[in-house]
Amino acid sequence: MKPNIIIVMSDQQRADLRASCGYPLDAMPFLDEWAKGGIDFDRAYTPNPTCMAARVSMFTGRYAECHKVRTNHNKEDVLYTKDLLDLLKEQGYRTALCGKNHSHRDGSDFDFSRLNGHLGNEDSECKTPEEFAFADFLTATKHMETHEPSPGGVSVQHPYRNVSDALTFIDEVNNERPFFAWISFAEPHNPYQVPEPYFDMFPPESLPKITTTTAGKGYKSEWLRTMWERVMGEGIEDRILRTRSNYLGMIRLIDDQFKRLIDGLETRGIADNTIVIYLSDHGDYAGEYGLVRKGADLPEVLTRIPMVWRGPGITPQGKSAEYCVNTVDILPTLCDMLGLELPFGCQGKSLLPILNGGEVPIEEFEIGYSENGFSGLHWTEEDGLDTTIEGATNQKFLRFDELNTWTQSGQVRMVRKGDYKVQVDMMGNGYLYHLKSDPLEVENLWGNEAYASVKADMLAALTTMMLRTYDTLPAPRRRYRVKVHPKGYWDKNHTCDDPGIVQEGR
């Protein structure tokens, strides 16, 4: 029987706040231990630190610049041939979505769907008085942090309900068909709230020191800091610490619910035949640089994500710090595991040689890549746009959407190679960092002559990735044919039994 597939996606969870990643506090003890039985990628990246863009990329195996969903507001523009849902349905899989959607797909496209948003009243199926009361509580937060434990306990929280719904779906399938479940937690994304006992697990006053300055991070980061100072007021430092405390508490709640899911698979005797992937769509500042949520450019705290694979055909390897992988690699990897042809236009690469402990084409996984921006020029304060008219704030500045005309304008690209990272925008503004000695990207080496050769090498890597992610869609209509490797690889030496797919122009 084909393996079952579960993708567990948290929303806005950065990679580094886990003990297994060197963080002093133990926020995800179960995931860290469970990951030892699979492979835990330390250099996993989102293709775009924006919810919808990243989620569409996961399903299509394409970067946002090519699938065209570059913001949270234009899913109608999506461009692809077949996505993961199409392929699995063709293979007879029963499909489910439990949790937050925010992709190009509708809940009705899945055989089973139980949806929720961030505030408990968007597409949610509240059934009990406690759940209705919790939805009212979330709405009243206006997407900000809370300074008291959330009401209703754990059972009204979305991750708990998402896991319960997923287990209900699995029981309905009853091993009659292979299944695919997308369990999509809307947390630890704002509003930053969490119930007891998690509210007091990571007290604000006990948190490790964070980087609180945006100095040297560029206009967008500095503009964001100014906006948060206006929204949060004079108590911004304390509010940021409470935000980070709640954020860590919610990660721990998610960890417990992930354990509950895995225990449910084992109790039902299907864990050994189920591929489980744990990842997030993108990261969160969580207080770094005096910022919360997301928004500006492509720092590691937004682009680097947790990604763990475990299940049949996956050799236990624990932490892997050697290979750079990406969310777009999920579709081609599952195709490779199921023996399916890659959809034309897929831009990711199969991770199967890494997962099964085989011979890995190392050069294919040397570079981590991410992109952001909806194009055009950068908007600045000098342009005279009004934040309320643009939808970034309300008139009293009680609400702020950090993804807006200012922060998402233009185009920004970044690559990581080895211990170095470079970020460049369309105006030639650049940043170069040595991540091993400077993981929070404080010291910009771009203008340092001592790193001129490193900068040249990194810019060559960036150019290579930008060309490789150029779209094959639409294919030439006449005469020319597009050649692609069946595993998404680029090096001509990385051949296999099939020398390559030659796609007819259409």
C-alpha positions in Angstrom: 0.0 0.0 0.0 1.2 3.5 -0.8 2.5 5.4 2.3 0.2 7.9 4.0 1.5 11.5 4.0 1.1 14.1 6.7 2.4 17.6 6.4 2.3 19.5 9.7 2.8 23.2 9.1 3.1 25.7 11.9 2.6 29.4 10.9 5.4 31.9 11.5 7.8 29.7 13.5 11.5 30.5 13.1 14.0 27.7 13.2 16.4 28.7 15.9 14.3 28.7 19.1 14.8 25.0 19.9 17.3 23.4 22.2 18.5 21.1 19.4 19.4 24.3 17.5 21.4 25.7 20.4 18.7 27.8 22.1 19.1 27.9 25.9 15.4 27.1 26.5 13.7 23.8 25.7 10.7 24.9 23.7 10.1 21.7 21.7 11.4 18.7 23.6 9.2 16.2 21.7 10.0 17.4 18.2 13.7 17.4 19.0 13.7 13.8 20.3 11.3 12.6 17.6 13.5 14.1 14.9 16.4 11.8 15.8 14.4 9.0 14.1 14.3 10.9 10.8 16.2 13.9 9.4 16.1 17.4 10.9 17.4 19.9 8.4 19.3 22.8 10.0 19.5 24.7 6.8 15.9 24.7 5.6 14.6 27.8 4.0 11.2 29.2 3.0 11.0 30.4 -0.6 9.3 33.6 0.5 8.6 34.8 4.1 4.9 35.6 3.3 2.1 33.2 4.3 0.3 32.7 1.0 3.4 32.9 -1.2 5.1 30.2 0.8 2.1 27.9 1.0 1.5 28.0 -2.7 5.2 27.2 -3.3 4.8 24.1 -1.1 2.0 22.8 -3.2 3.3 23.7 -6.6 7.1 23.3 -6.1 7.5 26.8 -7.6 8.9 30.1 -6.4 6.6 33.0 -5.9 8.0 35.1 -8.7 6.9 32.3 -11.0 3.7 31.1 -9.5 2.7 34.8 -9.3 1.2 34.7 -5.8 3.7 37.2 -4.4 1.5 38.7 -1.7 -1.3 37.5 0.7 -3.9 39.0 -1.6 -3.6 37.6 -5.2 -4.2 33.9 -5.2 -6.3 34.3 -8.4 -3.0 34.9 -10.3 -1.6 31.5 -9.5 0.3 29.8 -12.4 1.2 26.1 -12.4 0.5 22.9 -14.3 -0.3 20.4 -11.5 0.2 20.7 -7.7 0.6 18.2 -4.9 -3.2 17.9 -4.3 -3.7 17.1 -8.0 -1.0 14.4 -8.0 -2.1 12.7 -4.8 -5.8 12.6 -5.9 -4.7 11.0 -9.1 -3.0 8.3 -7.1 -6.1 7.5 -5.1 -5.3 9.4 -1.9 -8.1 10.7 0.3 -7.2 14.2 1.3 -7.8 16.5 4.3 -7.0 20.0 5.4 -7.3 20.7 9.2 -6.5 24.2 10.2 -5.4 27.4 8.4 -5.6 27.4 4.6 -4.3 30.6 3.1 -3.2 28.9 -0.1 -4.5 28.9 -3.7 -6.8 26.0 -2.9 -10.2 26.1 -1.4 -11.2 23.9 1.5 -13.8 22.2 -0.8 -10.9 20.9 -2.9 -10.0 18.5 -0.1 -12.2 15.5 0.7 -12.3 16.5 4.3 -11.8 20.1 5.6 -12.1 21.7 9.1 -10.8 25.2 8.8 -9.8 28.1 11.1 -8.1 31.4 10.8 -6.1 33.4 13.4 -9.0 35.0 15.2 -11.3 31.9 15.6 -14.1 33.4 13.5 -12.8 33.1 9.9 -14.1 29.8 8.5 -14.0 28.2 12.0 -16.5 25.6 13.1 -17.2 26.7 16.7 -19.3 24.1 18.4 -19.2 24.8 22.2 -19.8 27.9 24.2 -16.1 27.8 25.2 -15.0 27.8 21.6 -17.3 30.8 20.8 -16.0 32.7 23.8 -12.4 31.9 22.7 -13.2 33.3 19.2 -14.5 36.5 20.8 -11.3 36.7 22.9 -9.1 36.3 19.9 -11.0 39.0 17.9 -10.6 41.4 20.8 -6.8 41.1 20.7 -6.6 43.0 17.4 -3.8 40.6 16.5 -1.6 41.9 19.4 0.0 40.2 22.4 -2.0 39.3 25.6 -0.7 39.9 29.1 -2.9 37.3 30.8 -3.4 33.6 30.1 -6.0 32.8 27.3 -9.4 31.6 28.5 -10.8 28.1 27.9 -7.7 26.1 28.4 -5.9 23.9 25.9 -8.9 22.2 24.3 -10.2 25.4 22.7 -6.8 26.3 21.1 -6.6 25.7 17.4 -3.7 23.2 17.5 -5.6 20.9 19.8 -8.7 21.1 17.6 -6.7 20.6 14.4 -5.1 17.4 15.7 -8.5 16.2 16.9 -10.0 16.8 13.5 -7.1 15.1 11.8 -7.5 12.0 13.9 -11.2 12.0 13.1 -10.3 12.1 9.4 -7.8 9.3 9.8 -10.4 7.1 11.5 -12.9 7.8 8.7 -10.4 6.6 6.1 -9.9 3.4 8.3 -6.9 2.1 6.2 -9.1 1.6 3.2 -7.1 4.1 1.1 -3.8 6.0 1.5 -4.4 9.4 2.9 -2.8 12.9 2.7 -3.5 15.3 5.6 -2.3 18.9 5.7 -2.5 19.8 9.4 -1.9 23.5 9.4 -1.6 25.3 12.7 -2.4 29.0 12.6 0.1 29.5 15.5 2.5 30.7 16.8 1.5 33.5 14.4 0.0 36.6 16.1 -2.1 37.2 18.1 0.5 36.2 20.6 -1.6 34.4 23.1 -1.4 31.1 25.0 -3.2 29.5 28.0 -1.9 28.1 31.2 0.3 26.3 31.9 2.3 27.6 28.9 1.8 31.3 29.7 4.2 31.0 32.6 6.7 28.5 31.1 9.0 31.2 29.7 8.7 34.3 31.9 9.7 37.5 30.1 12.3 38.5 32.7 14.1 35.1 32.3 14.5 35.2 28.5 18.0 35.2 26.9 19.1 38.5 25.7 17.9 39.6 22.2 19.2 42.0 19.6 17.1 45.2 19.9 18.5 47.6 17.3 17.7 48.0 13.6 20.9 50.0 13.1 22.4 49.0 9.8 19.4 46.9 8.7 18.1 49.3 6.1 15.2 51.6 5.6 12.4 49.0 5.8 13.5 47.7 9.1 13.9 51.1 10.6 10.5 52.2 9.3 9.0 49.0 10.8 10.5 49.9 14.2 9.1 53.4 14.0 5.7 52.0 13.3 5.8 49.5 16.1 6.9 52.3 18.5 3.8 54.2 17.5 1.5 51.2 17.8 2.9 49.8 21.1 3.7 53.1 22.7 6.2 53.8 25.5 6.0 50.3 26.9 7.3 48.7 23.7 10.2 46.9 25.3 8.1 45.2 27.9 5.4 44.4 25.3 8.0 42.8 23.0 9.3 40.6 25.9 5.8 39.5 26.7 5.3 38.7 23.0 8.4 36.6 22.9 7.3 34.8 26.1 3.9 34.0 24.6 5.5 32.9 21.4 7.7 30.4 23.1 4.8 29.2 25.2 2.7 28.6 22.0 5.6 26.7 20.4 5.6 24.4 23.5 1.8 23.9 23.2 2.3 23.0 19.5 5.0 20.5 20.5 2.6 18.8 22.9 -0.1 18.6 20.2 2.4 17.3 17.7 3.2 14.6 20.2 -0.5 13.9 20.6 -0.7 13.4 16.8 2.2 11.0 16.6 0.9 9.1 19.6 -2.4 8.8 17.7 -0.7 7.4 14.7 1.1 4.8 16.8 -2.0 3.8 18.7 -3.7 3.2 15.3 -0.8 1.1 14.1 -0.1 3.3 11.1 3.0 5.3 12.1 5.4 2.9 10.3 3.5 3.5 7.0 3.2 7.3 7.3 5.6 9.9 6.0 5.4 12.9 8.4 6.9 16.3 7.5 7.0 19.0 10.1 7.8 22.5 8.9 6.7 26.2 9.1 5.8 28.5 6.2 8.2 31.2 7.4 9.7 32.7 10.6 9.1 35.6 13.0 11.2 38.3 14.4 9.9 37.4 17.9 11.5 40.5 19.3 14.8 40.5 17.3 15.8 44.0 16.2 13.0 45.4 18.3 10.5 43.9 15.9 7.7 41.4 15.9 5.9 39.3 13.3 7.6 39.7 9.9 7.9 42.3 7.1 11.3 43.6 6.1 13.8 41.9 3.7 15.1 38.4 4.2 16.9 37.9 7.5 17.5 34.4 8.8 14.8 34.8 11.5 12.2 35.1 8.7 13.7 32.8 6.0 15.1 29.9 8.0 12.5 27.4 9.1 12.2 24.1 10.9 11.9 21.1 8.6 11.9 17.5 9.8 11.1 14.3 7.7 10.4 10.9 9.2 8.7 7.8 8.0 9.1 4.8 5.6 12.1 5.0 3.3 13.7 7.7 5.5 17.0 6.7 7.2 17.3 8.0 10.7 20.1 10.6 10.7 19.1 13.3 13.2 20.4 16.8 12.7 21.6 17.6 9.2 23.7 20.8 8.8 25.3 19.9 5.5 22.5 20.6 3.0 20.5 23.6 2.1 16.9 22.6 1.4 13.7 24.5 0.6 9.9 24.2 0.9 9.7 24.0 -2.9 11.6 20.6 -2.6 8.6 18.9 -0.9 6.7 18.3 -4.1 9.5 16.8 -6.1 10.7 14.7 -3.2 7.2 13.1 -2.7 7.0 12.6 -6.4 10.3 10.7 -6.3 9.2 8.6 -3.3 6.0 7.7 -5.1 7.5 7.1 -8.5 5.7 10.0 -10.1 6.8 12.3 -12.9 7.5 15.9 -11.9 4.8 18.4 -13.1 6.2 20.7 -15.8 7.2 24.0 -14.2 8.3 22.5 -10.9 11.5 24.2 -9.6 12.4 22.2 -6.5 14.7 19.2 -6.2 14.2 15.7 -4.9 15.7 15.3 -1.4 15.3 11.5 -1.6 19.1 10.7 -1.8 19.5 12.7 1.4 16.5 11.1 3.1 17.4 7.5 2.3 21.1 7.8 3.0 22.1 7.3 -0.6 24.7 9.0 -2.8 23.9 12.7 -2.5 24.7 15.2 -5.3 26.1 17.6 -2.8 26.5 20.5 -5.3 22.7 20.6 -5.7 22.2 21.4 -2.1 25.0 24.0 -1.5 22.8 27.1 -1.8 19.8 28.3 0.2 17.6 30.7 -1.6 14.7 33.0 -0.8 12.9 35.9 -2.4 10.5 38.7 -1.5 8.7 41.7 -3.0 5.8 42.5 -5.4 8.0 44.5 -7.8 8.2 48.1 -8.8 10.2 50.7 -6.9 10.5 51.0 -3.1 7.9 53.2 -1.5 9.1 55.6 1.2 7.7 58.3 3.4 8.7 60.9 0.8 5.9 59.5 -1.4 3.2 60.8 0.9 1.1 57.7 1.1 -1.2 57.4 4.0 -0.9 54.2 6.1 -4.7 54.1 6.9 -5.7 54.5 3.3 -3.2 51.9 2.3 -4.7 49.5 4.8 -1.6 49.2 7.0 -3.2 50.8 10.1 -6.5 52.0 11.3 -7.0 55.7 12.2 -6.1 55.3 15.9 -3.1 53.1 15.2 -4.6 50.3 17.3 -4.0 47.8 14.4 -1.0 47.4 12.1 -0.4 45.1 9.2 3.4 44.7 8.8 3.0 43.3 5.3 2.1 46.4 3.4 2.9 48.8 0.5 6.1 49.9 2.1 7.7 46.7 3.4 6.8 44.5 0.4 7.6 46.9 -2.4 10.5 46.3 -4.8 12.3 43.0 -5.2 14.8 41.4 -2.8 16.8 38.2 -3.2 19.2 36.3 -0.9 21.4 33.2 -1.0 23.2 31.3 1.7 26.3 29.3 0.8 28.4 27.7 3.5 28.6 30.1 6.4 28.0 33.2 4.3 24.8 35.0 3.2 24.2 37.8 0.8 21.1 39.9 0.2 20.6 42.3 -2.7 17.7 44.3 -3.9 16.9 45.6 -7.4 18.6 48.9 -6.7 21.9 47.2 -5.9 21.7 47.7 -2.1 23.6 44.8 -0.6 24.3 43.0 2.7 26.9 40.3 3.3 27.1 38.4 6.6 29.2 35.6 8.1 26.5 33.6 9.8 28.7 31.4 11.9 30.1 34.3 13.8 27.2 36.6 13.3 23.9 34.6 13.3 21.7 37.6 13.8 23.2 39.5 10.9 24.4 42.6 12.7 27.8 43.2 11.0 27.4 44.0 7.3 30.6 43.0 5.4 29.4 44.3 2.0 31.8 47.2 1.9 34.7 45.4 3.6 37.5 45.0 1.1 38.8 42.0 3.1 35.8 40.1 2.0 35.8 41.1 -1.7 36.5 37.6 -3.0 33.7 36.2 -0.7 31.3 38.8 -2.0 32.1 38.0 -5.6 31.6 34.3 -5.0 28.3 34.9 -3.2 27.1 37.2 -6.0 27.9 34.5 -8.5 25.8 32.1 -6.5 23.0 34.6 -6.3 23.1 35.1 -10.1 23.0 31.3 -10.6 20.0 30.8 -8.4 18.1 33.7 -10.0 18.7 32.2 -13.4 17.7 28.7 -12.3 14.5 29.9 -10.8 13.5 31.7 -14.0 10.2 30.2 -15.2 9.8 27.5 -17.8 6.1 28.4 -18.1 4.8 29.0 -20.6 6.8 26.5 -22.7 7.6 27.6 -26.3 4.6 27.0 -28.5 6.5 25.8 -31.6 9.7 24.0 -32.4 11.7 24.4 -29.2 11.6 21.9 -26.4 12.5 22.4 -22.8 14.9 19.8 -21.1 14.6 19.3 -17.4 16.1 16.7 -15.1 13.5 14.2 -13.7 14.7 15.0 -10.1 14.9 18.7 -10.6 18.7 18.7 -10.6 21.0 21.0 -12.7 24.4 19.4 -12.9 24.8 17.4 -16.1 26.8 14.8 -14.2 23.9 14.0 -11.9 22.2 11.6 -14.3 20.0 8.6 -13.6 18.2 5.8 -15.5 16.1 8.5 -17.3 18.5 11.0 -18.9 15.9 13.8 -18.6 12.4 14.8 -19.5 12.2 16.6 -22.8 9.0 18.7 -22.5 7.2 19.4 -25.8 6.5 23.0 -26.4 2.8 23.9 -26.1 
